[in-house]
Amino acid sequence: MKYFIKHLVGWTSVAVMSLFIFQLCVAAFAQEENKKQDLGITKQPSQSSSTGAGVSSIGMSEAKTGEADVVGNLELKLGGNRRPLYRLNRSDVVALTFTLAPEFDQTLTIQPDGYITLKDAPPVLAQGLTLEEFRAAVRQAYTGYFHDPQVAVALKDFQRPYFIAGGEVGRPGRYELREDTTIMEAVEIAGGFTHVAKHSQVLLFRRVNDDLVEARVFNLKKMLKEKKLGEASELRPGDLVFVPQNSISKIEPFLSKPSFGMYMSSTQF
């Protein structure tokens, strides 16, 4: 009897342990399935045997799309603040160097119409192109002369960036834009305000394209008073800063000048 009870207890323990291990396996499997669903790789049931493979890949495609969006946003953030490449302008000087044909090396100046005249090749429009775009245009122009033209382009001389200050400033004129300069600094470079300047309506003209000019008004008087110089816009090459006259100075020429007759009578003499 004791032997039977001993074996019964042993088999009961084994059954309990087996049940416990089975429950652990079920829980682990359920947890793994939940992870797969969170990652977006859960397979959808196929509608037919012929299209099952295509439908089952929907979840994976969505996951890859999400990853691509993250990578794209990261690349946009990394390259979003990059300064635009320099584009050629009239009177710029460029040097062409041909690796396999040095006799075609040449230094050229962009003409007023924006074209350059190549040696033994048709003219090429250079104005508005980056150096890489201009190199591609030169290679295309020499395609009929060389099988695979190998040419390097170097910018030798170019129009220095500048801004123009006009109106009621001490020294109106054209100034080089050598570094980041705000509209407030531009006025100081041009000699500061005159005594008839209107500090509250300084105009900034900026060319957007050949047919459109953008105009903005800055209240430099308020910026100085509130010490908010960080709100002053930075200039771009070709900007025009214009300081108008104040209202009093416009009508001052028409005001009568004070004279002795206003204060004393002629009969006193």
Contacts in CASP RR format, 6 or more apart in sequence:
PFRMAT RR
TARGET T0000
AUTHOR 0000-0000-0000
METHOD contacts of the structure
MODEL  1
MKYFIKHLVGWTSVAVMSLFIFQLCVAAFAQEENKKQDLGITKQPSQSSS
TGAGVSSIGMSEAKTGEADVVGNLELKLGGNRRPLYRLNRSDVVALTFTL
APEFDQTLTIQPDGYITLKDAPPVLAQGLTLEEFRAAVRQAYTGYFHDPQ
VAVALKDFQRPYFIAGGEVGRPGRYELREDTTIMEAVEIAGGFTHVAKHS
QVLLFRRVNDDLVEARVFNLKKMLKEKKLGEASELRPGDLVFVPQNSISK
IEPFLSKPSFGMYMSSTQF
33 42 0 8 1.000
36 42 0 8 1.000
39 63 0 8 1.000
40 59 0 8 1.000
40 60 0 8 1.000
40 62 0 8 1.000
40 63 0 8 1.000
41 59 0 8 1.000
41 60 0 8 1.000
41 63 0 8 1.000
42 59 0 8 1.000
43 56 0 8 1.000
43 59 0 8 1.000
44 55 0 8 1.000
44 56 0 8 1.000
44 58 0 8 1.000
44 59 0 8 1.000
45 55 0 8 1.000
46 52 0 8 1.000
46 53 0 8 1.000
46 54 0 8 1.000
46 55 0 8 1.000
46 56 0 8 1.000
47 55 0 8 1.000
85 130 0 8 1.000
85 131 0 8 1.000
85 132 0 8 1.000
86 130 0 8 1.000
86 131 0 8 1.000
86 155 0 8 1.000
86 158 0 8 1.000
87 127 0 8 1.000
87 128 0 8 1.000
87 129 0 8 1.000
87 130 0 8 1.000
88 94 0 8 1.000
88 110 0 8 1.000
88 126 0 8 1.000
88 127 0 8 1.000
88 128 0 8 1.000
88 129 0 8 1.000
88 130 0 8 1.000
88 131 0 8 1.000
88 134 0 8 1.000
88 155 0 8 1.000
88 158 0 8 1.000
89 110 0 8 1.000
89 127 0 8 1.000
89 128 0 8 1.000
89 158 0 8 1.000
89 159 0 8 1.000
90 110 0 8 1.000
90 111 0 8 1.000
90 112 0 8 1.000
90 114 0 8 1.000
90 127 0 8 1.000
90 159 0 8 1.000
91 109 0 8 1.000
91 110 0 8 1.000
91 112 0 8 1.000
91 159 0 8 1.000
92 109 0 8 1.000
92 110 0 8 1.000
92 126 0 8 1.000
92 155 0 8 1.000
92 157 0 8 1.000
92 158 0 8 1.000
92 159 0 8 1.000
93 107 0 8 1.000
93 108 0 8 1.000
93 109 0 8 1.000
93 110 0 8 1.000
93 155 0 8 1.000
93 156 0 8 1.000
93 157 0 8 1.000
93 158 0 8 1.000
94 107 0 8 1.000
94 108 0 8 1.000
94 110 0 8 1.000
94 116 0 8 1.000
94 126 0 8 1.000
94 131 0 8 1.000
94 134 0 8 1.000
94 153 0 8 1.000
94 154 0 8 1.000
94 155 0 8 1.000
94 156 0 8 1.000
95 105 0 8 1.000
95 106 0 8 1.000
95 107 0 8 1.000
95 108 0 8 1.000
95 153 0 8 1.000
95 154 0 8 1.000
95 156 0 8 1.000
96 104 0 8 1.000
96 105 0 8 1.000
96 106 0 8 1.000
96 107 0 8 1.000
96 108 0 8 1.000
96 118 0 8 1.000
96 138 0 8 1.000
96 151 0 8 1.000
96 152 0 8 1.000
96 153 0 8 1.000
97 105 0 8 1.000
97 151 0 8 1.000
97 152 0 8 1.000
97 153 0 8 1.000
97 154 0 8 1.000
98 104 0 8 1.000
98 105 0 8 1.000
98 149 0 8 1.000
98 150 0 8 1.000
98 151 0 8 1.000
99 150 0 8 1.000
99 151 0 8 1.000
99 152 0 8 1.000
100 146 0 8 1.000
100 150 0 8 1.000
101 146 0 8 1.000
104 119 0 8 1.000
104 120 0 8 1.000
104 142 0 8 1.000
106 118 0 8 1.000
106 119 0 8 1.000
107 156 0 8 1.000
108 116 0 8 1.000
108 117 0 8 1.000
108 118 0 8 1.000
109 116 0 8 1.000
110 116 0 8 1.000
110 126 0 8 1.000
110 127 0 8 1.000
111 117 0 8 1.000
114 125 0 8 1.000
114 126 0 8 1.000
114 127 0 8 1.000
115 123 0 8 1.000
115 124 0 8 1.000
115 125 0 8 1.000
115 126 0 8 1.000
115 127 0 8 1.000
116 123 0 8 1.000
116 124 0 8 1.000
116 126 0 8 1.000
117 123 0 8 1.000
118 124 0 8 1.000
118 138 0 8 1.000
118 141 0 8 1.000
118 142 0 8 1.000
120 145 0 8 1.000
121 138 0 8 1.000
121 141 0 8 1.000
121 142 0 8 1.000
121 145 0 8 1.000
122 141 0 8 1.000
124 134 0 8 1.000
124 137 0 8 1.000
124 138 0 8 1.000
124 141 0 8 1.000
125 137 0 8 1.000
126 134 0 8 1.000
126 137 0 8 1.000
129 137 0 8 1.000
131 153 0 8 1.000
131 155 0 8 1.000
134 153 0 8 1.000
135 151 0 8 1.000
135 152 0 8 1.000
135 153 0 8 1.000
138 149 0 8 1.000
138 151 0 8 1.000
138 153 0 8 1.000
139 149 0 8 1.000
139 151 0 8 1.000
142 149 0 8 1.000
142 151 0 8 1.000
143 149 0 8 1.000
160 176 0 8 1.000
160 177 0 8 1.000
161 176 0 8 1.000
161 177 0 8 1.000
161 178 0 8 1.000
161 237 0 8 1.000
161 238 0 8 1.000
162 174 0 8 1.000
162 175 0 8 1.000
162 176 0 8 1.000
162 177 0 8 1.000
162 237 0 8 1.000
162 238 0 8 1.000
163 174 0 8 1.000
163 175 0 8 1.000
163 177 0 8 1.000
163 181 0 8 1.000
163 186 0 8 1.000
163 235 0 8 1.000
163 237 0 8 1.000
163 238 0 8 1.000
163 239 0 8 1.000
163 240 0 8 1.000
163 241 0 8 1.000
164 173 0 8 1.000
164 174 0 8 1.000
164 175 0 8 1.000
164 238 0 8 1.000
164 239 0 8 1.000
164 240 0 8 1.000
164 241 0 8 1.000
165 171 0 8 1.000
165 172 0 8 1.000
165 173 0 8 1.000
165 175 0 8 1.000
165 186 0 8 1.000
165 187 0 8 1.000
165 189 0 8 1.000
165 190 0 8 1.000
165 240 0 8 1.000
165 241 0 8 1.000
165 242 0 8 1.000
165 243 0 8 1.000
166 172 0 8 1.000
166 173 0 8 1.000
166 190 0 8 1.000
166 240 0 8 1.000
166 241 0 8 1.000
166 242 0 8 1.000
166 243 0 8 1.000
167 197 0 8 1.000
167 242 0 8 1.000
167 243 0 8 1.000
167 244 0 8 1.000
168 193 0 8 1.000
168 194 0 8 1.000
168 196 0 8 1.000
168 197 0 8 1.000
168 198 0 8 1.000
168 243 0 8 1.000
168 244 0 8 1.000
168 245 0 8 1.000
169 187 0 8 1.000
169 190 0 8 1.000
169 191 0 8 1.000
169 192 0 8 1.000
169 193 0 8 1.000
169 194 0 8 1.000
169 197 0 8 1.000
169 241 0 8 1.000
169 243 0 8 1.000
170 190 0 8 1.000
170 191 0 8 1.000
170 192 0 8 1.000
170 193 0 8 1.000
170 194 0 8 1.000
171 190 0 8 1.000
171 191 0 8 1.000
172 190 0 8 1.000
173 190 0 8 1.000
175 186 0 8 1.000
175 189 0 8 1.000
175 190 0 8 1.000
177 235 0 8 1.000
177 236 0 8 1.000
177 237 0 8 1.000
177 238 0 8 1.000
180 234 0 8 1.000
181 189 0 8 1.000
181 234 0 8 1.000
181 235 0 8 1.000
182 229 0 8 1.000
182 230 0 8 1.000
182 232 0 8 1.000
182 233 0 8 1.000
182 234 0 8 1.000
182 235 0 8 1.000
183 202 0 8 1.000
183 204 0 8 1.000
183 218 0 8 1.000
183 220 0 8 1.000
183 232 0 8 1.000
183 233 0 8 1.000
183 234 0 8 1.000
183 235 0 8 1.000
183 241 0 8 1.000
184 220 0 8 1.000
184 223 0 8 1.000
184 224 0 8 1.000
184 229 0 8 1.000
184 232 0 8 1.000
185 232 0 8 1.000
186 235 0 8 1.000
186 239 0 8 1.000
186 241 0 8 1.000
187 193 0 8 1.000
187 202 0 8 1.000
187 220 0 8 1.000
187 241 0 8 1.000
187 243 0 8 1.000
190 241 0 8 1.000
193 199 0 8 1.000
193 243 0 8 1.000
194 243 0 8 1.000
196 245 0 8 1.000
196 246 0 8 1.000
196 248 0 8 1.000
196 249 0 8 1.000
197 243 0 8 1.000
197 244 0 8 1.000
197 245 0 8 1.000
197 246 0 8 1.000
198 243 0 8 1.000
198 244 0 8 1.000
198 245 0 8 1.000
198 246 0 8 1.000
198 247 0 8 1.000
199 219 0 8 1.000
199 220 0 8 1.000
199 221 0 8 1.000
199 224 0 8 1.000
199 243 0 8 1.000
200 219 0 8 1.000
200 220 0 8 1.000
200 221 0 8 1.000
200 222 0 8 1.000
201 217 0 8 1.000
201 218 0 8 1.000
201 219 0 8 1.000
201 244 0 8 1.000
202 217 0 8 1.000
202 218 0 8 1.000
202 219 0 8 1.000
202 220 0 8 1.000
202 241 0 8 1.000
202 242 0 8 1.000
202 243 0 8 1.000
203 215 0 8 1.000
203 216 0 8 1.000
203 217 0 8 1.000
203 218 0 8 1.000
203 241 0 8 1.000
203 242 0 8 1.000
203 243 0 8 1.000
203 244 0 8 1.000
204 215 0 8 1.000
204 216 0 8 1.000
204 217 0 8 1.000
204 218 0 8 1.000
204 233 0 8 1.000
204 235 0 8 1.000
204 239 0 8 1.000
204 240 0 8 1.000
204 241 0 8 1.000
204 242 0 8 1.000
205 213 0 8 1.000
205 214 0 8 1.000
205 215 0 8 1.000
205 239 0 8 1.000
205 240 0 8 1.000
205 241 0 8 1.000
205 242 0 8 1.000
206 213 0 8 1.000
206 214 0 8 1.000
206 215 0 8 1.000
206 216 0 8 1.000
206 236 0 8 1.000
206 238 0 8 1.000
206 239 0 8 1.000
206 240 0 8 1.000
207 213 0 8 1.000
207 214 0 8 1.000
207 238 0 8 1.000
208 214 0 8 1.000
216 233 0 8 1.000
218 232 0 8 1.000
218 233 0 8 1.000
220 232 0 8 1.000
222 228 0 8 1.000
223 229 0 8 1.000
223 230 0 8 1.000
223 231 0 8 1.000
223 232 0 8 1.000
235 241 0 8 1.000
END
